[in-house]
């Protein structure tokens, strides 16, 4: 069907992306592919749909039901193959409820939303209205424990709890309503979350803490899985960006008609160049900024009044570009927006913008 969207491909070596505009998108009408889509009836007004680590159980949480409906994957396949249908909706077959049902959890809670799992065959479901997390057993459907949240929990997170191999010993309740938890001191109310120890039979509240904005879906994994694969900095020797400035001596400013390219390097605690003249009203200025740092956690920022994007954050060894189109004559400051050293306040520079008909040639310098 007709569409208009950008397909972006990022190149790690050049630190740039290529955008290809697409004019159509492939859609599939289930009516054109019989046997591809089926309805599983789930009372009442289902919200979350979560699959246990074995892939056998599909938990349908009906927001208006106090019970949890557990569908069986094997039963579902058997019902499809046996054509055990209970009518259709929109031309799509509805599977018979009893034939796909694995069990029901009589929770006693109100407003079930989302479920995650531990590695011991237990499930944990949030209840929005009754503000609680309920722990129950897969297969027997018995409720084991329940703990209050503060208030109206939506999503929850167990590290690996939505995967085939959960490894979490903790559950985090991500609550949507704050009520009386925190002072209303800002434009947006802080929300709350709780973390519980789930290593024993009973859940134990460990910590209650604020979160900014409405907490929603989250996932967690052990830090040791990420640490050896995390990118601490970009090696300058591997930087193939076409506008990279690999050393301060390579800095320059080049005019191509009304386009001005600033090849800029940045390192604690200055930009090179930091004084630029000869830019005119109506020019389009490309600041190509390369962070010369090769140390972890020393990013540099760049901002200038009038840029359509608020600022750049350039990681160590990385090159990024920001476009600026000066609209009036004057001296315009640019500055680093990310604290980098004791001389961070000195990390700034200036662009002198001349009238559009000026004959002033481009020039640049450092520290003048």
C-alpha positions as CSV (number, residue, x, y, z in Angstrom):
1,X,0.0,0.0,0.0
2,X,1.2,3.6,-0.5
3,X,3.4,5.0,2.2
4,X,6.2,7.5,2.7
5,X,9.0,6.5,5.2
6,X,12.8,6.5,5.5
7,X,14.8,3.3,5.5
8,X,18.0,4.0,7.4
9,X,21.2,2.0,7.3
10,X,24.0,3.0,9.7
11,X,27.6,2.5,8.9
12,X,29.8,1.9,12.0
13,X,33.0,2.8,10.2
14,X,31.9,6.1,8.7
15,X,29.6,7.1,11.6
16,X,27.0,8.0,9.1
17,X,23.6,6.7,7.9
18,X,22.2,6.4,4.4
19,X,18.5,7.1,4.2
20,X,16.4,5.7,1.3
21,X,12.9,7.0,1.0
22,X,10.3,4.2,0.4
23,X,7.0,4.8,-1.3
24,X,5.1,1.6,-0.3
25,X,4.9,-0.9,2.4
26,X,3.9,-4.6,2.2
27,X,0.7,-5.5,4.1
28,X,-1.0,-8.8,4.6
29,X,-4.7,-9.2,4.7
30,X,-5.5,-12.4,6.8
31,X,-8.4,-13.1,4.6
32,X,-6.0,-13.6,1.7
33,X,-4.0,-16.2,3.7
34,X,-6.4,-18.7,5.1
35,X,-5.1,-20.6,8.2
36,X,-2.6,-17.8,9.1
37,X,-4.6,-16.0,11.9
38,X,-7.0,-17.3,14.5
39,X,-8.8,-15.7,17.5
40,X,-8.4,-17.1,21.0
41,X,-11.4,-15.9,23.1
42,X,-10.2,-14.4,26.4
43,X,-12.4,-12.8,29.1
44,X,-12.7,-9.9,29.7
45,X,-11.1,-7.1,27.7
46,X,-7.6,-8.7,27.6
47,X,-4.6,-6.4,28.0
48,X,-1.4,-8.3,28.4
49,X,-0.5,-11.5,26.5
50,X,2.6,-13.3,27.8
51,X,4.1,-16.7,27.0
52,X,5.9,-18.7,29.7
53,X,9.5,-19.9,29.2
54,X,8.5,-23.3,28.0
55,X,6.3,-21.8,25.2
56,X,3.5,-24.0,26.4
57,X,1.3,-21.5,28.2
58,X,-0.2,-18.3,26.9
59,X,-1.4,-16.0,29.6
60,X,-4.3,-13.7,28.7
61,X,-4.9,-11.0,31.3
62,X,-8.5,-9.7,31.0
63,X,-8.6,-6.2,32.6
64,X,-12.2,-6.6,33.7
65,X,-11.8,-10.2,35.0
66,X,-10.5,-11.2,38.5
67,X,-9.3,-14.5,37.0
68,X,-6.3,-15.2,34.7
69,X,-7.0,-17.2,31.6
70,X,-4.2,-19.6,30.6
71,X,-4.3,-20.9,27.1
72,X,-2.4,-24.1,26.0
73,X,-0.2,-23.8,22.9
74,X,-0.6,-27.5,22.2
75,X,-4.3,-27.3,22.7
76,X,-4.4,-24.4,20.3
77,X,-2.6,-26.3,17.6
78,X,-4.8,-29.3,18.1
79,X,-8.0,-27.1,17.9
80,X,-6.7,-25.5,14.7
81,X,-5.9,-28.9,13.1
82,X,-9.3,-30.3,14.2
83,X,-11.1,-27.2,13.0
84,X,-12.7,-26.7,16.5
85,X,-14.2,-23.3,15.7
86,X,-16.9,-21.3,17.4
87,X,-17.9,-19.0,14.6
88,X,-15.8,-16.2,13.1
89,X,-15.2,-12.5,13.3
90,X,-14.2,-10.4,10.4
91,X,-13.7,-13.6,8.4
92,X,-11.2,-15.0,10.9
93,X,-12.0,-18.3,12.7
94,X,-12.6,-18.1,16.5
95,X,-11.2,-21.2,18.4
96,X,-13.5,-22.8,20.9
97,X,-12.6,-21.4,24.4
98,X,-12.8,-24.8,26.2
99,X,-10.6,-26.5,23.6
100,X,-7.7,-24.1,24.0
101,X,-8.0,-23.6,27.8
102,X,-5.2,-24.9,30.0
103,X,-6.4,-23.5,33.3
104,X,-7.6,-20.6,35.3
105,X,-5.9,-18.7,38.1
106,X,-8.5,-17.7,40.7
107,X,-6.5,-14.7,41.9
108,X,-8.9,-12.6,43.8
109,X,-7.2,-9.5,42.4
110,X,-8.7,-6.7,40.2
111,X,-7.4,-5.5,36.9
112,X,-4.7,-8.0,35.8
113,X,-2.3,-6.6,33.2
114,X,1.1,-8.2,32.6
115,X,2.9,-11.4,33.6
116,X,6.6,-12.4,33.8
117,X,8.3,-15.6,35.0
118,X,11.1,-16.9,37.2
119,X,13.2,-20.0,36.6
120,X,11.3,-22.0,39.2
121,X,8.0,-22.4,37.3
122,X,6.4,-19.4,39.0
123,X,4.5,-16.5,37.3
124,X,4.1,-13.0,38.6
125,X,1.1,-10.9,37.5
126,X,0.4,-7.2,38.1
127,X,-3.0,-6.0,39.2
128,X,-3.7,-2.4,38.3
129,X,-6.9,-1.8,40.3
130,X,-6.0,-3.7,43.5
131,X,-2.4,-2.4,43.3
132,X,-0.5,-5.6,43.8
133,X,1.8,-8.3,42.3
134,X,0.5,-11.8,42.6
135,X,2.8,-14.9,42.4
136,X,1.3,-18.1,41.2
137,X,2.4,-21.6,40.1
138,X,2.4,-22.7,36.4
139,X,0.5,-25.9,35.9
140,X,-1.3,-26.0,39.3
141,X,-2.6,-22.4,38.9
142,X,-2.5,-21.9,42.7
143,X,-1.7,-18.4,44.2
144,X,1.4,-18.6,46.3
145,X,1.9,-15.0,47.4
146,X,0.8,-11.4,46.9
147,X,2.4,-8.1,47.7
148,X,1.0,-4.5,47.5
149,X,2.4,-1.9,45.2
150,X,2.2,1.9,45.5
151,X,0.1,2.4,43.4
152,X,-1.6,0.9,40.3
153,X,1.2,-1.2,38.9
154,X,1.2,-1.7,35.2
155,X,4.3,-3.4,33.8
156,X,6.7,-5.4,35.9
157,X,10.2,-6.6,35.1
158,X,12.1,-9.8,36.1
159,X,15.6,-10.0,34.5
160,X,15.1,-12.5,31.7
161,X,11.5,-12.9,32.8
162,X,10.2,-12.7,29.3
163,X,12.7,-15.1,27.8
164,X,13.3,-18.9,27.6
165,X,15.8,-18.8,30.5
166,X,14.8,-16.4,33.3
167,X,17.7,-15.7,35.6
168,X,16.2,-13.0,37.8
169,X,16.1,-13.1,41.5
170,X,14.2,-9.8,41.7
171,X,11.0,-8.3,40.3
172,X,10.5,-4.6,39.8
173,X,7.0,-3.2,39.9
174,X,6.6,-0.2,37.6
175,X,3.7,1.8,39.0
176,X,1.6,4.3,37.1
177,X,-0.1,6.3,39.9
178,X,1.9,8.3,42.5
179,X,-0.8,9.7,44.8
180,X,0.9,10.8,48.0
181,X,4.4,9.3,47.4
182,X,6.4,12.3,46.4
183,X,6.2,16.1,46.6
184,X,4.8,17.9,43.6
185,X,7.8,20.0,43.0
186,X,8.1,20.0,39.2
187,X,6.2,20.2,35.9
188,X,5.7,16.4,36.1
189,X,5.0,14.2,39.1
190,X,7.6,11.6,39.8
191,X,6.2,8.0,39.7
192,X,7.2,5.2,41.9
193,X,8.6,1.7,41.6
194,X,9.4,-1.1,44.0
195,X,11.9,-3.9,43.8
196,X,11.2,-7.3,45.5
197,X,13.4,-10.2,46.3
198,X,11.7,-13.3,44.8
199,X,14.5,-15.9,45.6
200,X,12.3,-17.4,48.4
201,X,8.8,-18.7,48.4
202,X,7.5,-15.3,49.6
203,X,8.3,-12.0,48.0
204,X,10.1,-9.4,50.1
205,X,10.1,-5.7,49.4
206,X,13.7,-4.4,49.3
207,X,13.5,-0.8,48.0
208,X,11.0,1.8,47.0
209,X,12.2,4.5,44.6
210,X,11.0,7.2,42.3
211,X,11.1,7.0,38.5
212,X,10.7,9.9,36.1
213,X,7.8,9.9,33.6
214,X,5.4,7.1,33.3
215,X,7.2,3.8,33.7
216,X,6.3,1.3,31.1
217,X,7.8,-1.9,29.6
218,X,11.4,-2.7,30.7
219,X,13.8,-5.6,30.4
220,X,16.8,-6.5,32.5
221,X,19.8,-8.8,32.1
222,X,23.0,-9.3,34.2
223,X,25.6,-6.6,33.7
224,X,28.3,-9.1,32.9
225,X,26.5,-10.0,29.7
226,X,26.8,-6.4,28.5
227,X,30.1,-5.2,29.9
228,X,32.5,-7.1,27.6
229,X,30.4,-6.1,24.6
230,X,29.8,-2.4,25.4
231,X,31.5,0.2,23.3
232,X,33.6,2.5,25.5
233,X,35.0,4.6,22.7
234,X,35.5,4.7,18.9
235,X,39.1,4.2,17.8
236,X,40.3,7.2,15.8
237,X,42.4,5.0,13.6
238,X,39.1,3.2,12.5
239,X,37.2,6.4,11.9
240,X,36.3,6.5,8.1
241,X,33.9,9.4,8.3
242,X,34.3,11.5,5.1
243,X,34.5,14.7,7.2
244,X,36.5,13.3,10.1
245,X,39.2,15.6,11.6
246,X,41.7,13.1,13.1
247,X,43.9,15.8,14.6
248,X,43.8,19.5,15.4
249,X,46.3,20.2,12.6
250,X,43.7,18.9,10.1
251,X,41.0,21.4,11.2
252,X,39.9,23.8,8.4
253,X,36.9,25.7,7.0
254,X,36.0,25.2,3.4
255,X,33.4,27.1,1.2
256,X,31.5,25.3,-1.6
257,X,29.2,27.9,-2.9
258,X,26.8,28.8,-0.1
259,X,27.8,25.6,1.8
260,X,30.4,26.1,4.4
261,X,32.1,23.0,5.9
262,X,33.8,23.3,9.3
263,X,36.2,20.5,9.9
264,X,36.4,20.8,13.7
265,X,38.2,18.8,16.4
266,X,37.4,18.8,20.1
267,X,39.4,17.7,23.1
268,X,39.6,18.8,26.7
269,X,39.1,21.7,26.8
270,X,38.8,23.5,23.4
271,X,37.4,23.4,19.9
272,X,39.7,23.8,16.9
273,X,38.9,26.2,15.3
274,X,37.2,28.3,17.9
275,X,37.1,31.6,16.0
276,X,35.5,31.6,12.5
277,X,35.0,34.6,10.2
278,X,33.6,35.0,6.7
279,X,30.4,33.1,7.1
280,X,27.5,35.0,5.5
281,X,23.7,35.3,6.1
282,X,22.1,32.7,3.9
283,X,25.0,30.2,4.1
284,X,24.4,26.7,5.2
285,X,27.1,25.8,7.7
286,X,28.0,22.1,8.4
287,X,29.9,21.6,11.6
288,X,31.7,18.3,11.3
289,X,32.9,17.6,14.8
290,X,35.4,14.9,15.8
291,X,36.0,14.1,19.4
292,X,39.7,13.5,19.8
293,X,39.4,11.8,23.2
294,X,40.3,8.1,23.5
295,X,39.2,7.8,27.1
296,X,36.0,6.3,28.3
297,X,33.3,8.7,29.5
298,X,34.6,11.9,28.0
299,X,32.0,12.9,25.4
300,X,31.8,16.4,24.2
301,X,28.7,18.4,23.3
302,X,28.1,21.2,20.7
303,X,25.3,23.7,20.6
304,X,24.8,27.0,18.7
305,X,21.8,29.3,18.8
306,X,19.5,28.8,15.8
307,X,20.4,25.2,14.9
308,X,17.3,23.2,14.2
309,X,18.5,20.3,16.4
310,X,19.2,21.4,20.0
311,X,22.7,20.0,20.2
312,X,25.1,17.2,19.4
313,X,26.7,14.7,21.8
314,X,29.9,13.3,20.3
315,X,31.4,10.3,21.9
316,X,35.2,9.7,22.1
317,X,36.6,9.1,18.7
318,X,33.3,9.7,17.0
319,X,32.4,12.3,14.2
320,X,29.0,13.9,14.0
321,X,27.5,16.7,11.9
322,X,25.2,19.5,12.8
323,X,23.7,22.0,10.3
324,X,23.4,25.7,11.1
325,X,21.8,28.4,8.8
326,X,22.6,31.9,10.2
327,X,19.7,34.3,9.6
328,X,21.2,37.6,10.8
329,X,24.5,39.5,11.1
330,X,26.3,39.2,14.4
331,X,28.8,37.2,16.5
332,X,27.3,33.9,17.5
333,X,28.8,31.7,20.3
334,X,29.0,28.0,20.3
335,X,29.9,25.9,23.3
336,X,30.3,22.4,24.8
337,X,27.1,21.1,26.4
338,X,28.6,18.1,28.3
339,X,30.9,18.6,31.3
340,X,34.4,17.3,30.4
341,X,37.0,18.9,32.8
342,X,37.7,21.7,35.2
343,X,38.0,24.0,32.1
344,X,34.7,23.0,30.7
345,X,33.4,26.6,31.0
346,X,36.2,27.8,28.7
347,X,35.2,25.3,26.0
348,X,33.5,27.7,23.6
349,X,34.0,29.7,20.4
350,X,32.5,32.2,18.1
351,X,31.3,32.6,14.5
352,X,31.2,36.0,13.0
353,X,28.3,36.3,10.5
354,X,28.6,39.0,7.8
355,X,25.9,40.4,5.5
356,X,25.0,38.2,2.5
357,X,26.8,40.6,0.1
358,X,30.0,40.8,2.1
359,X,33.4,40.1,0.4
360,X,35.0,38.9,3.7
361,X,37.0,35.7,3.0
362,X,36.8,32.7,5.3
363,X,39.3,32.6,8.1
364,X,39.7,30.7,11.3
365,X,42.0,30.4,14.3
366,X,42.4,28.9,17.7
367,X,42.5,31.1,20.8
368,X,42.6,34.5,19.1
